[in-house]
Amino acid sequence: MSFPIYTHGRRDQAKVALTFDDGPNPPRTDQILEILTAGNVRATFFVLGKWAERWPKAFERIVKAGHVIGNHSHMHDPEVGDFDRAEAVIANLLGRPTGFLRAHYFHYHLCQQSPVALAPATKIVDSDVNPADYSLTDPDEIASRVLQSKGLQGGSIIDLHDGSETESDAARLARPLPMISALPRLIDELKLRGYSLVGLDAMELVDPTPWSLGFRKSSLEMKDTTPRSLKGGAKSDF
């Protein structure tokens, strides 16, 4: 069995996609929505079915703000590809299929358990800029890892986290705070470099990597194919 995994959009277009995993997580997701609204930015939220089910109004606020919704599994269990269960919840609230899916822990073999994941209409999306913000407590480090990433270029997909799979309210609410502090700076700097920040539905995803048995995450590392015309712009302080 083989299926395509997308890590980026067209390199000849100055578009970047901010994506957020593991929500909705009120009120942290709402803080992110306020920042995105202030910056006139659209993003993509890969939500967990269990949180959409628990906090449907928080989910609806994401949709009402005009952002793209993706499927990130139901329970975030590393051994279970419960994307179909998540889709039943998410699509019911959304009123349509999600169309985008991100495997939790990037365990792509779990997609084999899911007709939704393998459907031709579903795009399985990874990223080419992953600062591991969930593991960091310093907003400056998060900003630096994004803005100094060798992978950052036209078509980049940036993987951030507005929530967590944990049932611990304290941990779930605390984890996104450094990223939230870094987010306005990230948005401003990306715009200064000439990038438009778009939802995945406004980015033409290209050059997928085929997954099959024996696949390794390292095979998703992308070469810098940015046209010279898109490599200019303001320099970062990070």
C-alpha positions as CSV (number, residue, x, y, z in Angstrom):
1,M,0.0,0.0,0.0
2,S,1.2,3.5,-0.9
3,F,-0.3,7.0,-0.4
4,P,1.0,10.5,-0.8
5,I,2.2,12.8,2.0
6,Y,2.5,16.5,1.3
7,T,5.1,18.7,3.1
8,H,4.8,21.9,1.1
9,G,3.1,23.9,-1.6
10,R,4.5,25.5,-4.7
11,R,8.0,26.9,-4.2
12,D,7.5,29.6,-6.8
13,Q,4.7,31.3,-4.8
14,A,5.4,33.4,-1.7
15,K,2.8,31.7,0.4
16,V,3.3,30.1,3.9
17,A,0.8,28.1,5.9
18,L,0.6,28.3,9.6
19,T,-0.9,25.1,11.0
20,F,-1.9,24.4,14.6
21,D,-2.3,20.9,16.1
22,D,-4.2,19.3,19.1
23,G,-7.0,21.8,19.7
24,P,-9.5,23.2,20.1
25,N,-8.2,24.3,23.5
26,P,-10.2,27.1,25.0
27,P,-9.2,29.7,25.9
28,R,-5.7,29.3,24.3
29,T,-7.2,28.7,20.8
30,D,-9.2,31.9,21.2
31,Q,-6.1,33.8,22.1
32,I,-4.5,32.5,18.8
33,L,-7.7,33.5,16.9
34,E,-7.4,37.0,18.2
35,I,-3.8,37.3,17.1
36,L,-4.6,35.9,13.6
37,T,-7.6,38.3,13.3
38,A,-5.4,41.2,14.2
39,G,-2.8,40.2,11.6
40,N,-5.5,39.5,8.9
41,V,-4.1,36.0,8.7
42,R,-5.8,32.7,7.8
43,A,-4.5,29.4,9.2
44,T,-5.3,25.7,9.4
45,F,-6.3,23.9,12.6
46,F,-5.7,20.1,12.8
47,V,-8.2,19.3,15.6
48,L,-8.7,16.3,17.8
49,G,-12.2,14.8,17.6
50,K,-12.4,14.4,21.4
51,W,-11.8,18.1,21.9
52,A,-14.2,19.2,19.2
53,E,-16.8,16.9,20.8
54,R,-16.0,18.3,24.3
55,W,-15.8,22.0,23.3
56,P,-18.0,22.4,20.2
57,K,-18.4,26.2,20.7
58,A,-14.6,26.6,20.6
59,F,-14.5,24.6,17.4
60,E,-17.2,26.7,15.9
61,R,-15.3,29.9,16.7
62,I,-12.4,28.6,14.6
63,V,-14.7,28.0,11.7
64,K,-16.5,31.3,12.1
65,A,-13.2,33.1,12.0
66,G,-12.7,31.7,8.5
67,H,-9.9,29.2,9.2
68,V,-9.4,25.7,7.6
69,I,-10.1,22.6,9.6
70,G,-8.1,19.4,9.4
71,N,-8.4,15.9,11.0
72,H,-5.7,15.0,13.6
73,S,-7.3,11.8,14.9
74,H,-9.8,11.4,17.7
75,M,-7.9,10.4,20.8
76,H,-4.2,11.0,19.7
77,D,-3.4,7.5,20.7
78,P,0.0,6.5,19.2
79,E,-1.3,3.0,18.4
80,V,-4.7,3.8,16.9
81,G,-5.6,5.5,13.6
82,D,-9.1,6.7,14.7
83,F,-9.4,9.3,12.0
84,D,-12.8,7.9,11.0
85,R,-14.2,8.4,14.5
86,A,-12.7,12.0,14.5
87,E,-14.2,12.7,11.1
88,A,-17.7,11.7,12.2
89,V,-17.5,14.3,15.0
90,I,-15.6,17.1,13.1
91,A,-17.6,16.8,9.8
92,N,-20.9,16.9,11.7
93,L,-19.9,20.2,13.4
94,L,-18.3,21.5,10.2
95,G,-21.1,20.5,7.9
96,R,-18.7,19.0,5.3
97,P,-15.7,16.7,5.1
98,T,-12.4,18.1,6.4
99,G,-10.3,17.3,3.3
100,F,-7.0,17.6,5.2
101,L,-5.5,15.2,7.6
102,R,-2.3,15.1,9.7
103,A,-1.2,11.9,11.3
104,H,-0.6,12.3,15.1
105,Y,3.0,11.7,16.0
106,F,3.5,11.6,12.2
107,H,2.7,7.8,12.5
108,Y,1.7,7.4,8.9
109,H,1.2,3.7,9.2
110,L,-1.9,4.4,11.2
111,C,-3.5,5.8,8.1
112,Q,-3.9,2.3,6.9
113,Q,-6.6,1.8,9.5
114,S,-8.8,4.5,8.1
115,P,-10.9,4.7,4.9
116,V,-11.1,8.5,5.5
117,A,-7.3,8.9,5.5
118,L,-7.0,6.8,2.3
119,A,-9.9,8.5,0.5
120,P,-8.8,10.2,-2.8
121,A,-10.3,13.5,-1.6
122,T,-8.1,13.5,1.6
123,K,-4.7,15.2,1.5
124,I,-2.4,13.9,4.2
125,V,-0.2,16.9,5.3
126,D,3.1,16.9,7.1
127,S,5.2,20.1,7.3
128,D,8.7,21.3,6.3
129,V,9.1,23.7,9.3
130,N,8.6,22.1,12.7
131,P,10.1,24.0,15.6
132,A,8.8,21.5,18.2
133,D,7.2,24.4,20.0
134,Y,5.4,21.9,22.3
135,S,8.7,21.1,24.0
136,L,9.9,24.7,24.4
137,T,9.3,27.3,27.1
138,D,11.2,30.3,25.5
139,P,9.2,32.3,22.9
140,D,12.4,33.6,21.4
141,E,13.6,30.0,20.8
142,I,10.4,29.2,19.1
143,A,10.6,32.2,16.9
144,S,14.2,31.5,16.1
145,R,13.6,27.9,15.1
146,V,10.9,29.0,12.7
147,L,12.6,32.1,11.2
148,Q,16.1,30.5,10.9
149,S,14.8,27.2,9.6
150,K,16.6,26.1,6.5
151,G,13.3,24.7,5.3
152,L,11.5,28.1,5.4
153,Q,10.7,29.2,1.9
154,G,7.8,29.8,-0.5
155,G,5.2,27.0,0.0
156,S,6.3,26.2,3.6
157,I,4.0,24.6,6.0
158,I,4.8,25.5,9.7
159,D,3.7,23.0,12.4
160,L,2.7,24.7,15.7
161,H,0.5,23.5,18.6
162,D,-2.5,25.3,20.2
163,G,-3.3,22.4,22.5
164,S,-2.3,19.0,23.7
165,E,-3.7,15.4,23.8
166,T,-3.3,15.3,27.6
167,E,-6.3,15.2,29.9
168,S,-4.4,17.4,32.4
169,D,-6.1,20.8,32.2
170,A,-3.0,22.5,33.7
171,A,-0.6,21.0,31.2
172,R,-2.9,21.5,28.2
173,L,-3.4,25.2,29.1
174,A,0.3,25.9,29.9
175,R,1.9,24.2,26.8
176,P,0.8,26.7,24.1
177,L,1.7,29.8,26.1
178,P,5.3,30.3,24.8
179,M,4.1,29.8,21.2
180,I,1.3,32.3,21.7
181,S,3.8,34.8,22.9
182,A,6.0,34.2,19.8
183,L,3.1,34.2,17.3
184,P,2.8,38.0,16.7
185,R,6.5,38.2,16.1
186,L,6.4,35.3,13.7
187,I,3.5,36.8,11.7
188,D,5.2,40.2,11.5
189,E,8.5,38.8,10.4
190,L,7.0,36.5,7.8
191,K,5.1,39.4,6.3
192,L,8.2,41.5,6.2
193,R,9.9,38.8,4.2
194,G,7.1,39.1,1.7
195,Y,5.1,36.0,2.5
196,S,1.3,35.8,2.4
197,L,0.0,33.6,5.3
198,V,-2.8,31.4,4.0
199,G,-4.9,28.4,4.8
200,L,-4.0,25.1,3.2
201,D,-7.1,25.5,0.9
202,A,-5.3,28.5,-0.7
203,M,-2.0,26.7,-1.2
204,E,-1.4,24.3,-4.1
205,L,0.2,21.3,-2.5
206,V,2.9,19.7,-4.7
207,D,5.6,17.1,-4.9
208,P,4.1,14.6,-2.4
209,T,6.3,11.8,-0.9
210,P,4.8,8.4,-1.3
211,W,4.4,6.4,2.0
212,S,4.9,2.7,2.0
213,L,6.2,0.0,4.4
214,G,9.7,0.9,5.4
215,F,9.1,4.6,5.1
216,R,11.3,6.9,7.3
217,K,10.4,10.4,8.4
218,S,13.8,11.6,7.3
219,S,12.7,11.0,3.7
220,L,10.4,14.0,4.0
221,E,13.4,16.4,4.4
222,M,13.1,18.8,1.5
223,K,15.8,20.5,-0.5
224,D,15.7,24.3,-0.8
225,T,14.1,24.8,-4.2
226,T,13.1,28.4,-3.6
227,P,13.5,30.7,-6.7
228,R,16.1,33.4,-6.1
229,S,13.4,36.1,-6.5
230,L,11.7,34.8,-3.3
231,K,14.8,34.7,-1.1
232,G,15.1,38.4,-0.5
233,G,13.3,40.6,2.0
234,A,14.0,41.9,5.5
235,K,16.5,40.1,7.6
236,S,15.4,38.5,10.9
237,D,16.8,39.5,14.3
238,F,16.5,35.8,15.3
